Structure formats: structure tokens, C-alpha cells
């Protein structure tokens, strides 16, 4: 992923409704407000539970995390090609539901955008369902054929499904997670962009956490793209504002709507924050109002006492197009003295954005940066990155920086057994609560290793840079087989990776793409002995394995005429080319015990395990106590990769269950303990939701979509 932080305009959690604005409900663990952000002094004592060891501790074993979101109502119908289909059958992976009326003007561009995104379905583990609503079946069929729609589309010509969901717009996209809960909505589709299709595709990619389209004005992977130049007349002034003339001085550019309450809040904040900066260092503030209603803008700003800055208009949308402002306002750009975009903030949440914006303004101005860290909670890596720029850049190229996206992709973002090691401060006061409430605390961030607030609030950071104990809190044998601190630490060390800061954006993107490959996790020191050597002590396990396709792996090669292909034999035999393993110089018949995917392919070479008087525990890899997705996937994935078995990583749990054969606890000889139940898709909830609940939810749906559009009412669910 190339994403930094998901846009708060797109990632909207459901709090008491199908979609809501992401504000905390009473009693919810909301992020601390700005009033709780105060300058942190290095001399302050850390709270008892604010050490990095505590922060990195995995959550206690709980299979299901409580959910605030609302489940998707169950619905079904016939597809355009006459097949019955129920939405509950699609749960178990992420789902994008695309409601469209093929007769409305925005339909062609939006459809092409959805079709473009559909190519990512397999690699990123989501499905798409279209719902053609409000038009005839014949029209929808012709439209689907014309635009090469390659996903199922339900016929909703009666609009019954749209009414059940509570929608009142002909074009809507809903995002549903693997457990059946609605997590985001997109309703406003860009029409004024030079390329509306690309603008809509960008919105969808961001919401689904897919690799973004090239965005010339989005700071990405530590880069600062040049701010596109523009010149505009200023409202009620003979002055003409030219961005190029500001070179040598920082600029804050805000796109706003004069009736938008979030814009009012942002502007009020900027007025106070800029007053704190000395006049000779203060950034220039220019606002682009997107309606162009001169008198209404003048009147509204004066009434709210916000007429303190230069206002201009963008009648032909040329500036919006240059800056890619398509998905709502406010949209704020922080431009440094060299004319580069240092940061971009979409939307506004005072609890998260205000302290960070104050720090950024001071940094751009060359003024002392106030250390506005949360006194009772975690601040997030972006707060650290204001001062520690190089460290943040190197962190972006680690798997830590994309740890939560991994859970989302695998449908485990609601599994409390996993969350604790993929976010900052989970189950801790002021730590990660949800993607809607605390998106800045997703991923393994600075405070996961350095403690809450880093050394400024957690002076107990390990001395000498030895974080081995901190790392071991999550890199346990159950979740990180073969973890060695000495060899792993350089991969995330800021010093070891300082060279990244000198790479071009293209080189950085290539480096990021190379992350996350399957690594060798099985031991290699002992010799292979074959599966028959395991049979005497593990008869029942041997019997289960012998009935599996693994036991006939070489036979399948013979049927395909590839029994002599070394590349294929490497994955269809045991220990290919390794000590005691399958030899490429001998016929398969001469080494039949190794001419299959045997016990040692998954558990490691067994010579030390079967030797007389050898210790049994620790001489072979027991998998009964290992995480299926974290460890077993690494073992299986060395052969079941994207080339040979695309999609396997998302089916590993089901595949393991088909051949699971462990019957005893490792090294104990006791019956295998029944583990915690896995989180199952919420099909039952989807089926049981009363239609009345949907009707009651419509008001909140309206509010959420209004926020996407900048706060102005656009439709009435009643």
C-alpha cells in the first residue's frame, strides 16, 4: 500500500446507523480533544502503563471485538443474467456494493471507475456487487454490456433494495467489511474534474486501501510535490494573489464552502493558530471558495467573524482540478517556503487535526514547534514526524507502517486477537479505538516501540537502542516463527535505512512494492528423514496426511508431464536439493518417500527429532499452537504463491482446516485444547435486521453523506 492515513471523508464508521459521521457516541472511547494536548516536557514522569513494553503488548485472547457499526441489511434478488443471489452469500471478504441508475449522467464515469477497481479484487481480497436500480432490466443489461461490467449485478428496477437500505440517491457506493458491517459510503460523484472517471476511481481506491493513483498534489512516501502555481483576484480587494510570488514564505491554501460547518471550524482554528506566529514568519492564508457566490460568501464570513483572510473564487474549477479537490471540503494544503506541499488535510476533526496543524504551521514558519502531545493518550506517528522527518520517512518503508492494512485485507480488522499487534496502544487508555475514531493510531507506529509520546512522555525507553524486549511482546513464537532480533532490527532501524531519504519517488515506490514477501521460517540445520520416520509416533496424523493431495504431489506432476521440471519439483517434493531431501539426480521411484509434500515440508527436517534419546520439543516445528495467518501462511506461501495459487493467502484458514491433523498439545502429550472460536461473518445479523431499523437509520445516512459533500443538505430521507 502507498497510503499514509485514510481520508476521514471516506472512512466513516457506523455508529447506530448504516453510516455515520465517525463522531464518538456517548460513552465511546473517543480520541482526546485538543484541550488534552499540551506541551510535553522531557522531564515529565511516564504513567505506570505508558512504557513501550506495555504499549506493544498483544491484546488478551478475545475472538470478537465489540462493534459500534451497523450490519448490512440482508437482501437478495436476481442478477441481470437471471441467477438468484443473496448478499449474505458474499460475506467473508470485503464487499463493495455499487448502486447505480444507468440513465443518470454520472453513471458512465462512475461505472468505468468501479470496473477499473475490479481488477484488484483477487489480490486485495474483496468482491463487488452491482445493484441496477430505478431503470428497466433491459436498459441495465445493455448498460452493463456496453461498459464491460465483470461483476454480478442485481436487477433492482423496482428500487425495492434501495428502499430497504434507505438510500434516496440513484448513485451510491457502500463499503462492507468481511463481517457484514458497513464501513464507508460514497455518494457525491465528481462531474467537474478533467477526468471524472479517474477522480471517482481515486475515491474508491482510498476507501478500499488500494494503491493510489498518481496524485501530483498528495504528499506521498515522504515526498513533497510542487504546489501548482495559480493567480486569482481577491474578494473586496484590488490585490491579485499569485502563488509564485510567495516563494520564500510558507502558504496555507484552503478550499472551502461558505455554508460548511467543518470549514467554519477549520477557519476559526487557523485564525487563532496564525495569530500565534510572529507576523514576519506567519504563513500567507488564501481561501478558494467553491461556489463563487460573492455576496453570500461575504455575508456569511462577516456574520461568523471569519472575514480575516484573503478569499478568491475558482469559477472554472481550474484550481480545484490542479489540486485534485474533488471529494469534499475543507481541503487544506500546507505549502512550504520552497513552494512544495508539505501536508494535506482532507476534512477536519479538531481532536486529531488541530494539534498537528499547530505543529506543522510552526515548523513551516521556522518558529519553535510546540510539542502538543496528548497527555492522556497516544498522539500518532504523524505528530512525531513533524520534528523527526527522516525517522518517519524510513518507517514508511517498513511492514510496521502497513500492519493494519494487512488485517483489513485478510478480513481480520475486527479480530481482537490480532488488532493489538497491528495498532498503537490497543486496550490502553487513549489508544487505538477504531479506524473511524483513531485512524492516526493504525499500524505499528512510533509509540509502539518508543512508548506513549516517545521519550518526551516515556523516559523509560530502552537504553542503548535495545528494543528486543519490546519487539518480543508481539514477535512471539506463536505469531512470528524464526524471529531473531539481531537480523530483524536492521529492517526497521532508522539509522540503517537513512539512505531511503535520498531515493527518488519512483525508487521509493519500487522499494515499498518489494516489502512483505514470504520468508524462510523453517529450520534448515538438520537432515530430512522422510515421512515414514514420523509414522510410528504420529500414526493418526500420518493417516490424515496420507489421504491429502500433498501425499500425491509428484503424481500430479506426472499427469501434467512436468515430473522432470526442477522448478515444479521444488514444491512437489520434500526437502528438494537439501541434505537428506529429494535429489534431482535420482528418479522419483527411487525416493518415493520424499516424492511428495511430506511432514517435513511443513514441520522442518526431522533427523534431530527422531534420533535416539533426542529431545522431542524444539527439534521440529509444532504448528498446533501457531497462528494460521501469521506463521502457517508463511510456510504454505513459499509454494502457494500468487503465481502458482493466486488467492491462497485469503483461503488459508479453510485450506488448513481441510487437512488439520494435530491431536496433541506440543511437547505435552495431552489432548489438543479447543482454541477460541474464530470470528465468523455476521450473516445472521444481516439476516435478522428489521426493516424498521433501516428506516430509523436514514437520518444518520443523510448526515454522513452530507458531510462527504461539505455539510450542505443534499437530500431528505423522509
Residue, then its C-alpha position, 0 to 999 in steps of 0.5 A: x500500500x502507498x497510503x499514509x492515513x485514510x481520508x476521514x471523508x471516506x472512512x466513516x464508521x457506523x455508529x447506530x446507523x448504516x453510516x455515520x459521521x465517525x463522531x464518538x457516541x456517548x460513552x465511546x472511547x473517543x480520541x482526546x480533544x485538543x484541550x488534552x494536548x499540551x506541551x510535553x516536557x522531557x522531564x515529565x514522569x511516564x504513567x505506570x502503563x505508558x512504557x513501550x513494553x506495555x504499549x506493544x503488548x498483544x491484546x488478551x485472547x478475545x475472538x470478537x471485538x465489540x462493534x459500534x457499526x451497523x450490519x448490512x441489511x440482508x437482501x437478495x434478488x436476481x442478477x441481470x443474467x437471471x441467477x438468484x443471489x443473496x448478499x449474505x452469500x458474499x460475506x467473508x471478504x470485503x464487499x463493495x456494493x455499487x448502486x447505480x441508475x444507468x440513465x443518470x449522467x454520472x453513471x458512465x464515469x462512475x461505472x468505468x471507475x468501479x470496473x477499473x477497481x475490479x481488477x484488484x479484487x483477487x489480490x486485495x481480497x474483496x468482491x463487488x456487487x452491482x445493484x441496477x436500480x430505478x431503470x428497466x432490466x433491459x436498459x441495465x443489461x445493455x448498460x452493463x454490456x456496453x461498459x464491460x461490467x465483470x461483476x454480478x449485478x442485481x436487477x433492482x428496477x423496482x428500487x425495492x433494495x434501495x428502499x430497504x437500505x434507505x438510500x434516496x440517491x440513484x448513485x451510491x457506493x457502500x463499503x462492507x467489511x468481511x463481517x457484514x458491517x458497513x464501513x464507508x459510503x460514497x455518494x457525491x460523484x465528481x462531474x467537474x474534474x478533467x477526468x471524472x472517471x479517474x477522480x471517482x476511481x481515486x475515491x474508491x481506491x482510498x476507501x478500499x486501501x488500494x494503491x493510489x493513483x498518481x496524485x501530483x498534489x498528495x504528499x506521498x512516501x515522504x515526498x513533497x510535490x510542487x504546489x501548482x502555481x495559480x493567480x486569482x483576484x481577491x474578494x473586496x480587494x484590488x490585490x491579485x494573489x499569485x502563488x509564485x510570488x510567495x516563494x520564500x514564505x510558507x502558504x496555507x491554501x484552503x478550499x472551502x464552502x461558505x455554508x460548511x460547518x467543518x470549514x467554519x471550524x477549520x477557519x476559526x482554528x487557523x485564525x487563532x493558530x496564525x495569530x500565534x506566529x510572529x507576523x514576519x514568519x506567519x504563513x500567507x492564508x488564501x481561501x478558494x471558495x467553491x461556489x463563487x457566490x460573492x455576496x453570500x460568501x461575504x455575508x456569511x464570513x462577516x456574520x461568523x467573524x471569519x472575514x480575516x483572510x484573503x478569499x478568491x473564487x475558482x469559477x472554472x474549477x481550474x484550481x480545484x482540478x490542479x489540486x485534485x479537490x474533488x471529494x469534499x471540503x475543507x481541503x487544506x494544503x500546507x505549502x512550504x517556503x520552497x513552494x512544495x506541499x508539505x501536508x494535506x488535510x482532507x476534512x477536519x476533526x479538531x481532536x486529531x487535526x488541530x494539534x498537528x496543524x499547530x505543529x506543522x504551521x510552526x515548523x513551516x514558519x521556522x518558529x519553535x514547534x510546540x510539542x502538543x502531545x496528548x497527555x492522556x493518550x497516544x498522539x500518532x506517528x504523524x505528530x512525531x514526524x513533524x520534528x523527526x522527518x527522516x525517522x518517519x520517512x524510513x518507517x514508511x518503508x517498513x511492514x510496521x507502517x502497513x500492519x493494519x492494512x494487512x488485517x483489513x485485507x485478510x478480513x481480520x480488522x475486527x479480530x481482537x486477537x490480532x488488532x493489538x499487534x497491528x495498532x498503537x496502544x490497543x486496550x490502553x487508555x487513549x489508544x487505538x479505538x477504531x479506524x473511524x475514531x483513531x485512524x492516526x493510531x493504525x499500524x505499528x507506529x512510533x509509540x509502539x516501540x518508543x512508548x506513549x509520546x516517545x521519550x518526551x512522555x516515556x523516559x523509560x525507553x530502552x537504553x542503548x537502542x535495545x528494543x528486543x524486549x519490546x519487539x518480543x511482546x508481539x514477535x512471539x513464537x506463536x505469531x512470528x516463527x524464526x524471529x531473531x532480533x539481531x537480523x530483524x532490527x536492521x529492517x526497521x532501524x532508522x539509522x540503517x535505512x537513512x539512505x531511503x531519504x535520498x531515493x527518488x519517488x519512483x525508487x521509493x515506490x519500487x522499494x515499498x512494492x518489494x516489502x512483505x514477501x514470504x520468508x524462510x521460517x523453517x529450520x534448515x540445520x538438520x537432515x530430512x528423514x522422510x515421512x515414514x520416520x514420523x509414522x510410528x509416533x504420529x500414526x493418526x496424523x500420518x493417516x490424515x496426511x496420507x489421504x491429502x493431495x500433498x501425499x500425491x504431489x509428484x503424481x500430479x506432476x506426472x499427469x501434467x508431464x512436468x515430473x522432470x521440471x526442477x522448478x515444479x519439483x521444488x514444491x512437489x517434493x520434500x526437502x528438494x536439493x537439501x541434505x537428506x531431501x529429494x535429489x534431482x539426480x535420482x528418479x522419483x521411484x527411487x525416493x518415493x518417500x520424499x516424492x511428495x509434500x511430506x511432514x517435513x515440508x511443513x514441520x522442518x527436517x526431522x533427523x534431530x527429532x527422531x534420533x535416539x534419546x533426542x529431545x522431542x520439543x524444539x527439534x521440529x516445528x509444532x504448528x498446533x499452537x501457531x497462528x494460521x495467518x501469521x506463521x502457517x501462511x508463511x510456510x504454505x506461501x513459499x509454494x502457494x504463491x500468487x503465481x502458482x495459487x493466486x488467492x491462497x493467502x485469503x483461503x488459508x484458514x479453510x485450506x488448513x482446516x481441510x487437512x488439520x491433523x494435530x491431536x496433541x498439545x506440543x511437547x505435552x502429550x495431552x489432548x489438543x485444547x479447543x482454541x477460541x472460536x474464530x470470528x465468523x461473518x455476521x450473516x445472521x445479523x444481516x439476516x435478522x435486521x428489521x426493516x424498521x431499523x433501516x428506516x430509523x437509520x436514514x437520518x444518520x445516512x443523510x448526515x454522513x453523506x452530507x458531510x462527504x459533500x461539505x455539510x450542505x443538505x443534499x437530500x431528505x430521507x423522509 
